[in-house]
Amino acid sequence: ALQDLGEDAPAGLRRHVALVPYGGYGRRALAPFSDVDLMILHSPAARRKVSVLVTRLLRDLFDVGLNLGHSVRTPADVSRLAGRDATIYSSLIETRLLVGSDVIYRQFRARFDKLRQRRAARLVATLLAAREHEQAHYGQTIYLLEPNVKRSRGGLRDIQLLRWLGYVKFGEPDPDRLQLSGALSPQDQRTVREANEFLMRIRTAMHLHAGKAQDVLSRREQVRLAELFGVAGTDALLPVEAFMRDYFWHTGNVRYLVSRFAASVQPSPGMMQVIGPVLGHQVAGDYRVGPREISATGRGLVKLRTDLVEVLRLSELANRYDKRIAPATWAAVYRATPHYSATISAAVAERFLALLDQPPRLAELLRNLHELRVLEKIVPAFAHARGLLQFNEYHKYTVDEHCIRAVEYATGLVFDPGPVGRAYRKIKSKRTLHLALLLHDLGKGLPGDHSAVGRDIAQQTAARLGLPAQEAELVTFLVHKHLIMSHLAFRRDTGDEALVVRFAVEVGSPEILRMLYVLTCADLAAVGPGVLNSWKVEVLTRLLWRTMQHLGGDVADASDWGLEPRRHQVRACFAMPEVDPWLEAQIHALSPGWLLEQGPAQIAASLRRLRALPAGGVDAWGNYLATSQTLEFLVAADATWTRGLFYKLTGALTSQGLAILSAQIDTLVGGLVLDRFVVEDPDYVGPPSAERIATICSVLVESIRRAEPPTFRRVWGGDRGASRKALSRLPSQVRIDNSTSDRYTILELFTFDCIGLLYKVARELFELDLSIGVAKIGTYLDQVVDVFYVTDLSGQKVEDESRLEQIRRRLLAALD
């Protein structure tokens, strides 16, 4: 550029300027479409002269298509700005001289290194805080379905963080040189190198395919890259699942290694260094319990390197004293893990079971034991579950992380004031529940139904740990039946008393029922944020109470449960001196679901509105349900509007952007219809306005009277289920159950969600001449499980095989 400027170039400028690549360009590690970061470094004397060069240089680089990020600085400028801003500081750690004045470049590096020496402690804290802030945006866990290869936890940014911390602490960012100096072990250096190569290969392939910077490993990209890299699947694992297991293996190793390294370079607070030894105490000469953490003494380290019992003893002490384990102590265990025996002694089993009995830091300790590869020494099935991603939309996390998060949710209930917390505190054997939670999904990724495979794993684990026969049987039951309560609550009509009785008989005792209830809530909570909402807790709690009646357990307001007591309470709301035949007939016609899920005053109010309907009349009203943070809409109509009512109402609710959770459809005496929908309104947090409820009610009434189909909102990303369906091995399914209910044929539909899906299915059921009695609508991320209790138009179950096959085919066609 100086040569091209010729006479326009200021005299002597070459001696005062240096071009300095930094960031990925500085360490020669660019992906194809990464930014090219270049600093134009100059002496103070050249400040006014350098602008001519910068203008010409930027124009030339732009002409050749480079996406240049640039800055123009003196060495003093760099030192001042880097001391204030962690992003600037970290980007300038790895630089090199491209061309220009070596003197200017060395001045810059000398100032930069002095900054490191003077402010090392503050720089470490600043770099870690900046990374923590970034992780809060891109995900605190490595186990995300669609991670960002660069910025998500365990990704390339964490490898960069290790390099930055290495420079601040040891003056050297390169992992190879850090290993030579003893700052990294050979195993850690190899881990970093292999992970960096793996992640850069992925990132490069994504950039080249997209033709631009692309760092999000979307599900579509996962499938494409698994095929591109020739990853082989198994009978139980898709190639994409095997590929993502490798991904999580590397990012898990990076996350743990960088966490240890970061802890090792952080200086202890000055006051803590003074008072720590005074306030702390030793445990049998093996461990020191300090104000913040517990660490191994020299003698303790010797024991930890050879005996798995000591690892569990240490974990138990950390739990008892509610202290974290010192990073250096964990590092010693990590290095010793490959040498522990594959068989476990009775002492190891006893220590592990004792650990499971104490909630305070249980999930954290289990996660640490898993990261150290210790947990799989005790529960071998955890080795298979490590980084196992099930390629569907039910779970946000991998199988191993999901199981540990389920334990984490349960142990967090210790002080929870709600019904789940109360049930958890009443459970006598916490270790039984915690073990069942830890094992409940480990059957995934293996041939066969995961609940049945999980039963076998539970039996093997119970035998390995030497559990008493009764406890082993209970753990096995909880793992095998961990879905039963969820399926009953959200896919079946729990107003059917016979169904609840059968469930109570299968469970057998109040203690087991409480365990199953907490396990179900924990399982849902561990699927992903927001999956266990207030409405689901309410539905599960109602089932808990009703089942507890049949088991002789304690039930809040038990006298309110039962059909006849509820009918009596409804009658009392009318305070009529004489029997009203119309009212009596309608009360007896109400389904058990209506009677048991509504309060007496609500039922009475609905019957009053129903009675006030004129011929051909329609009425709709709504309420906000604070306990479940949902909306309830009720629709009353006379016999004129019975046909097709359900599909019209679902279309109307969907057109208003509402998510339907459940529906109860009652046809009463004289053909009168009373429908109830429970919905979520994503447009509001908390109660919606009265105007919003009135608008929805008006739309409901209008939908019944008009013939035109509804129009649905177009939501950004709202149809992503349709595109993701093509990526899944899970086809749409229609299952027919004619054995559970004496009155209804039950249809279960499994598919990916899309806008207007429920309306389309409901209309298909109408065109099939089926009448819907109960609908349960379940959405799990992008997949739905919709359940319909149906009869034919004469009110009978559908039992003809050819007719059932026709229904199945028509519904599958509607789903696809």
N, C-alpha and C positions, 0 to 999 in steps of 0.2 A: 504494500500500500504506500509506503514511503517512497519507493522507487517510482511508482506511478504518479505520485504527486509532483515529483520533480522540483521545479522552482517554487511550487506552492508549499513545500514541506518546510516547516520552521527549522532553522539551523540547529544542528546538534541534538535534535529530538531523539534520535536512536539511542543515545547514551542515557536518556532519562525515562524510557518507557519499557515495560515488560508485559507481554501477554501471558496471563496465568489461567489455565483451565482449573476449575474446581468442581466439587461434587462428583457425580459419576464420571464426568469427562476428565476430572483431575486424576481419578484412580483407574482410568481406562476400563470402565465397566458400564458402558452405555447400552441400553436396549435400542432397537432400530429407530423408534420415534421419541426417545427421551429428549428433553431439552439439552442444548449445548450451552453450558454455563462458562462464561469467559470474563475474567476481570482484567481490565486495562489499568495496570499499576503504573504510577508515574511519580516522579520526584515533585516536591512542592514547587520547585523552580519552573517546572513545565506545565503548571496547572492551566495557564491561559493558552498555551500553545497546543495542547493535546487535542482540543476540540476538532481541529481540521482532520487529524488522523482518525478520530473516532467516527466522524461522519463518513469518510471514505471507506473505512473498514466495514462498518455496518451495512453500507449500501452493497459492497461487493459480496459479503456473506449472504445477504438476503437474495441477491441475484442467483446464487448457486443453490438456493433452497434450504438453507440452514435455519432452524428455529432457534435463534440465539437469545439466551438470557444474559445480559451483560451489566457490568457496573464499572464505574470509573473512580478509582480511589488512590490516595497516597498511602504509604505504610502507616502513617499516624491515623488517617481516617479509618483504616481497617481495624486497627487496634481499639479505637474508641467505640466503633459500632458493634464489633464482635463482643465487647465486654457488656453491652447492653441487651443484645438480642441472641437468644439461643439458636434460632434458625440460621442467622448469619454466621455465628461462631461454628456450628457443626458443619455447615457447607464448606467452610474454609480450612477444615482440619486436613483434608487431603487435596493438595494442590501440586502443580509442577510448573516448571518454566517451559513455555512453548517456544518463545523467541523473544529477544530483546535483552535488556540489561540484567546481567547476573547480579550486579551490585544491588540494584533496587530490589530484586527478588529476595536476596539474602537479608536485606534490611527488614523486609516484611516478615520473613520467617523468624528472625531473631525477636522482633517485637511480639509476634504471636506466641512464641514459646515462653517468653517472659510472662505474658498474660496467663498462660497455663500454670506456670510455677507459682505465681502470686495468688491466684484465685481458684486453685484446683477444687477445693471442697464446694465452693459456690457453683462452679461450672458443672460439677457432677450433679448437684441438686437441680440445677436449671435444665440440663439435658434430660434428666429423668422426668421432671415435671412436664416438659414439652412433649415427650413421648407418651406420657400418661394421658395428656389432653388429646393427643391424636388417637390413641386407642379408644378413648371414650366415644369418639365419632365412628371409628371403623370396626369396633367390636373388641370387648375385653377378653373374649375367649378365642382360642385358635379354632374351635369346633363350630364354624359357621358354614351354612349350606353353600353360600356364594361368597367366599372370602376375597379380599383384595390382596393380590400376591405381594404387592409392595408394602401396603400400610397396615393390614390386619395383623393381629398378634402372631408372632412366630414367623412373620414374613421377612422380606428383604430389609425393611426398615429396622427390624430388631438386629439383624446382622450388622447393619450400619451403626446402630447404637453401640454394639459391642466394640466396633472399631473406634468410635468416638471416645468411649470411656477408656479404652486401652491407651489412646493418645493422652488424655487428660491425666491419667494415673501414672502411666509408664513412659510417656513420650513417644509411643509407637502404636499406630493404628493397625498395622498389618498382622493378621492372626498367625501367620507363619513365624514372624519375628517374635510375637508375643509368646509363642510356644518355645522358641529357642531361649528366651529369657526366663522361662519358668512361670510366666503369668498365666499361661494356658497349658493344660495337660495335652499330651499327644492325642488322646481320645477326643478331647474337646475340639482341638484344631481340626481333626478329621471330620468331626460332626459339622463344623462350620463350613468347611470346604465342600463336603458332599451336598449339604442343604443349599448352599449358594449356587452350585452348578445345577441342581435340580430346579430351583426356583427361577434362575435366569433362563434356563431352557424353556420353561413354560412361558415366561414373560416375553421372550423373544418371539416365540411361535404366535402368541396372541397379537403382538404388535404387527407382525408381518401379515397375519390373516386379516386384521382389521384395517390395515393401511394407515393406522394412526396409533397414538398412545392409548392402550387398553390394558388395564390392570385388574379388572374385576373378573374373577374366574366364575363366570355364569354357568348354569347347569348345561346350557347348550354347548359352551366351550369345553366343559368337562367331558361331555360325550365325544366331541370332535377330537380333543387332544388324546383321549384314551385310544381312539382308533388310530390317530396319527402316529402315536408312539408305540403302537402294537401291543398294548397291554392285554393280557389274557384274563378271561374270567373263569369262574368255576360253576359247578351246578347250583351253588347257592349265592354266588356273587357275580354281578354284572361286571364287564370290563371297567366301566366308569367307577364302580364302587371300589374295585381293586386299585385303580389309579388314585382315587381320593384317599384311600387308606395310606398309600405311599406319601401323598401330600401331607396328611395330618401327622404321619410318622416324623417327617422332616421338620415341620413347623412346631410340633410338640417338643422335639429335641432342642430346637433353637430357643423356644420360649423358656424352657427350663434352664438351659445353659446360660442364657443372657440374664435371667433373674438371679442366678447364683453369682455370676460375674459382677452384676450391678451391686448386689449386696456386699460383695467382697471389697469393692472400691469405695464404698461410702464410709466416711470416718464416723466414729461414734461421737455423739454430742459431748463437748468438753466436760460438762458437769457429770454426765453419766459415767465417763471414764473414771472420775474421782469417787463417786458414791456407789457405783455398781458393785465393786468388791465388798463394800461395807454392808449394803442392803441385801446382797445375795447370800445364798447358803448352798452348801453341797449336799448331795443325796448319795450316801454310802460311798463317797469318794469317787463316784463315776460321773456325776453330772453336777453342774452348777446352775442353780435357778437364780436368775437376775431379775431386775425390775421389769425388763421387757421380754427377755428370751431365756431359753434353757439351752445350755451347750454342754458338750462332752469334755471331760478332763482328759489328760493323756491316757490314764488307765481306761476310761470309758471308750475312747477311740479304739483302743486295742480290742476291746470286747465287741464293739460295733462292726469291726472289720471281719469278724469270724462267726458271729452268732446272731441269727435272725431274732431270737428271743429278745436280745438287747435292743434291737430296732423297735420292737413293739413295746418294750418296757419304756423306752424313751418317749414314744408316742403317747403312751398312757400317762406318763408324768406330765407331758405338755398339756394334755387334756385336763388332768387333775388340777394343775396350777394355772390353767388358762393362759399359757405362754406360747409364743411361737418358737420354733426350733431354729437355732442359729444356722445361717447359711453354710458356714464352714463345716458344721456337724453333718448337715444334709449331704454336702459334697462328699464327705468321707463314706457315707452309706452308699451313695450313687456309684462310687468307684468299687465298692465291695460287692455290690449286688450280683454280678455274674458268678461269684464264688459261693453263694449260698446254695444249700442243698435243695433239690427239687422235691424231696419228701419233707414233711413237717413233723415235728415232735409234738407230743401232748402239751408240752410247755408253750410252744408257739401257738397252738390252737387255743389254749386257755387265755393267753395274753390277748390274742386277737378278739376273742369273744368279750373279754373285759373291756376292751377298747370300744366295741360296738354298744356297750351298755351306757356310755357316757356321752351325752349330746354336745357339750360346749363347743369343741373344735373338731368334731368328728369328721365332717365333710372335708374340711381343709386338710386334715391328716390323711384321710383316705385318698384325696387327690395327690398329695405329696408322695404317699406310698405307691400310688399308681405311676406317677412320673418317674419314680426311682426304679420301676420294674419289680418292686417288692410285693405289691398286691397280688400279682399273678403267680408269685411263688406260693401264696396261701390259697388263692382262688384261681386255679389255672385257666378258667373260662375267660378271665379278663384279658388274657393275652390275645385271644381271638377278637375280642370286642374293641381293642385299642384302635382308635381312629376309624372305626367302622361306620361309614355313612350309608344309610338306607336310602336308595334313590327314589324317594317319594316326598310328598309335601307334609307329611304328618309331623315330622320332627325337625326342629331347628338345629339340634345338636347331634353329634355322633352318639353311638350306643353307650360307650363308656362314660362320656360326659353326662348323658341323660340320666344314667343310673346314679351317679354321684350327686347330681343336682336334685334328684328325688330325695336322697338322704338329707341333703342340705335343706330342702323345704321342710321336711318333717322335723328335723332338729331345731329349726327356727320357730317351731310352734310352742316352745317351752313357755313363753309369756304371752302367746296370742290369746286375746279375750274372746274370740269367736267360737263357733261350735266345733270347728276342726281342732283348734287349740285345746278346748275342753276335753274332746275325745282323746287327743294324744296324751294329755296328762293323766288320764284314767287308765291308760294301758300299763299293765304291770310289767310285762317283759319287753322293755324297749329294744333289747338286742335282737329279739326275734323279728320285730318289725323292721329294724334297720338292716338286718341281713337279707330279709325278703326284698326290700327296696333295692339293695345293692345288686341282687341277682335277677330282678324281675324281667329284664329284657335281654339277658345274655344269650338267649336262644336264637336271637336274630342273626341273620347271615349264615345260618346252618340249614341243611335240608330239613324240611318238615315244618309244621306249624310251630311258631316260636314259643307259644305257651306250653305245648307238649314237650318240646326240646328243653325249655326252661325247667320243667318239672324234673327231667332227668338230671340236669345240671344241679338243681337244688338238692336232690337226693344224694348225688355224689359229693357235693360240698358239705352237706350235713354229716355224712359219714367221715369225710376227711377231717372235719373239725371235732368229731366225737360228740355230737349233740345227743342228748337223751332222746329216746324213741319218740316221745310225745311231741317234743319241740321240733324234731326233724320232720315229723308228719305235718306239723303246722306250717313250717317254712315252705315245705313242698306244696301244700294246699294254696298258700298265699301267692306263690309264684305262678302256679298252674292256673289259678282262678283270678289273676290280677285284673282282668278286664271285665269280669262278670258284673260288678256293680255299676260300672260305667255303661256297659251295654244295656243293662236293665233300666237304668235311670233315663238314658238319652235315646234309646231305640225301642222301648217297650212302654205299653200303657200301664203305669204303676197304679192306676185306679182299679185294675183287676186284682181283687184281693187274693184270688187263688194263686196268682203269679208271685205275690209278695210272700205268701205262706210257703210256697215251694222254695223260694230263695232263703227264707228263715230256716227251713229244715236243712238245706244244703250247708248253710253257714254253721248252725249248731249252737253257738253261744254268744252272749253279749261281748265278751272280750275279743273273739275272732271278728265279729261284726265291726267293732271299733277299729281294729287293725285294718280290715279291708276298706273301710271308709277313709281312713287317713292315707292308706296306700294309694287309693284311687285319686284322691285330691293331689297327693304328691306326684303321682305319675302324670296327671294333666298339667300341673304347674311346671314340671320339668320339660314339657314338650317345647315351650317357648314363651316369651313374654306375653301376658294377657290371655293365654289360653284358658287358664282357670279363672273365670270371672265370677262376680257375685251371684249371677243367676245360676251358674253351674253348682256353686257351693250350696245354694238354696235348694236346688232340685235333689242333690245328693243327700243333704241333711234331712229333707222330708222323707226320703226313702229310708234313711237310717232310723228315724223315729218310728215310722210305720212298721219296719221289720222288728225293731226292738220290742214292740208290743207283744209279738209272738214268741219272744225269747225270754220274757220276764225281766228285761233290763230296765234301767231308769229312763223315763221318757218325759221330757218337758211337756206339760199340758196334755198328758195322755188321755184325759177324759174327753178332749176335743176330737180324738181320732175314732173312726168308725162311722158307718153310714147312718145308722139310726139316730145316734146322738146329734149328728150334724143336721139331719132333717128336722129334728125337734128344735134345734137352735134357729133354723130358718123360719119355722112356723112362728116361733116366739117373736120374731122381728115384726110380724104383721099385727100382733095383739088383737086378733079377731075373736069375738065371743063364740062364734059358731064355726063349724067346719066349712071351708070354702071348697067345693068339689073341683073347680078349675085349678085352684092353687095346689090342692092336694095331689091332683093328677100330674101337674107339671113338676112338683118336687120329686115325686117318685120316678118320673121319666128322666130326670137329670142323671147323667152318667156319674159313676164313682169319681172319675177324674175331676169333674166340675165340683162335686160336693166336697172333696177332700183338699183341693188345691185353692179354693176360694173361701174367704171368710163368710160367716152367715149373713152379715149386713150387706156384703157385696152381692151375694146370691139373691137376697131379697130385693135389692135395688134393680138387678137385672130382670127379675121376674116382673117387677112393676112396669118397667119400660116395655117389656114384651107384651104385657096385657094392654098397654095403652096404644099399641099399634093399630092403625086403621086398616081396613081391607086393602091389600096391595101395598102395605106400608113397609118401609125400611128405616132402621135407626142405627146409628153408630156412635160410640163414645169411647173415650180413652182416659187412662190414668198413668201417672208415673209411679213405678214401684221402687221406692228408695232402697229397700234392703238388697235387691238384686241389680239396681241401677239399670232397669229395663223399662220398656213401655208395654202397657197392656191395652189392646183394642178389642172391643166387643161389638158384635154386629147382631142385631135382631131383625128377622124378616119373616113375613108370613109365607104360606105354602106356595104362593104365586112364583116366588123366586128361587125355589129349592134347587132346580137343575142348574148345574154349572156354577153354583155360588162360590165354591172354594177356589176354583182356578181364577175367577174374576177378582176375588179379594186378594189372593196372593199377587196377582198382577198389579193391582192398585198399590199395595204396600211396597212392592219392589220398585214401582215407578217413582216412589217418593224417596228412594235411596235407603230404605230400611232393610235390616237383616233379620229375617224371620227365624226365631229360635224354636218355637213350638206352636202347635195349633190344636184346639179341641173343638170338635164339630158335634153339636147335639141337635138331633131332630126330636122335638117334643110332641105332645098330644095335639092333634089338629094340624099337623104338618108344620107347626111353627119351628123356626130354626134359630138357634143361639150359638154363635161361633165366637171363639176367644183366641186371639193371637198374642203371643209374647214376642217382642221385637227389640232390637237394639237400633238406636239412631246415631250413626257416626257423625252427624252434623252437630251434635250437642255433647258436652261433658256436663253431666248432672241433668236436672230437670229441664226439658224444653219449654218454650213459651206456650202460653195458652193458645196463642194464634197458630202455632205449629200443630198442636194437637187438633184444633178445630179444622185446619186445612186438610189434614190427613183423614179425619172423619168424613168431611165433605167429599173427598175423593173416593172413599170407600162406598158411600151411598151412591154416588154417580156411577161408579164402575158396575154396580148391579143393574142399574136402569138402562145403561147404554150397551150397544152391540159391538162398538169398535174395540179392537185390542188396545192394550196400553202401550205407551212409548216409555222406554227405559233410559235413564241417564247414561251418558257416556262418561265413564270415569277413567282417568289416566291410569293405565295398568290394570283396569278392571277386567279385561278379558285375557289376562296372562295365563289363566288356567287352561284355556283352549290351546294355546301354543305349547304349554308345558306338558299337556297330555301326550303330545307326540314324542316327548323325551322319556316317558315313563314306561316301564314294563308292565304297569298295572292297567289292564283294560277295564272299561266300564263293566260293572256287574249288576245283575238283578237276581236277588235271592228270594225265594218264596217259602214262607213258614206257615204251615197249616196245623201245627201241633201245639203251639204255645197258647193260643186263645181259643176258647170254645165258641166265640161269637164272630170273630173276624179272620180273614186271610191277611197275613202280614207280608208286605212287600218291602224289601230292603234294597236301596239303590246306592251304589258306590260309583262315584265319577269325579271328574275335575269340575270345579266351580266355573261358572261364566254368567254374564249378565242375563237375567230372565230365565235361568234354568228351571227354577221351581215352578214358574208360571207354565213353561212348556210341558213339564211333567204332569202338573195338575190338569192341564187341558187334555193331555193324552188319556189320563185316567177317566176324565169325563166322557171322552169320545169312545172309550172302551165300555161305557155303561156301568162304571163302578162308582159306588158311593163311599166317601171317605168319612170314617168315624173319628180317627185320631191321626195326627201327623207329628212326627218328631224330626226336626230339622237340625242336623249337626254339620258344622263347617270347621275343618281343621286345616288352618292356613289356606291352601288352594284346593283341598279335596273335601268333598261332602259325602255324608252318609245320611240319606233321607229315608225315613221309615213311614209307611202308610198302612193304617189298619183299614181294610176295605171289605165291603160286601157287594153282592149284586144288587140290582134295583129292587128286588123283593126282600132285601135285608138278610140274605143267607150267605154263608161262606161260599167261596168259589172252590169247588172240589173236582170238577171235570178236568182231566189231565190235558186234553187238547186245548181247552179254554185257558188253562194256566200257561201252557206253552205259547199260545197266541199273545197273552198279556206280556210274558217275558220278552218275546221278540219285538213287540211294538214299543215297549219301554226302552229296550236296548237301542232301537233305531232312533228314538227321540233323544237319547243321551249322546249318541254318536253323530 
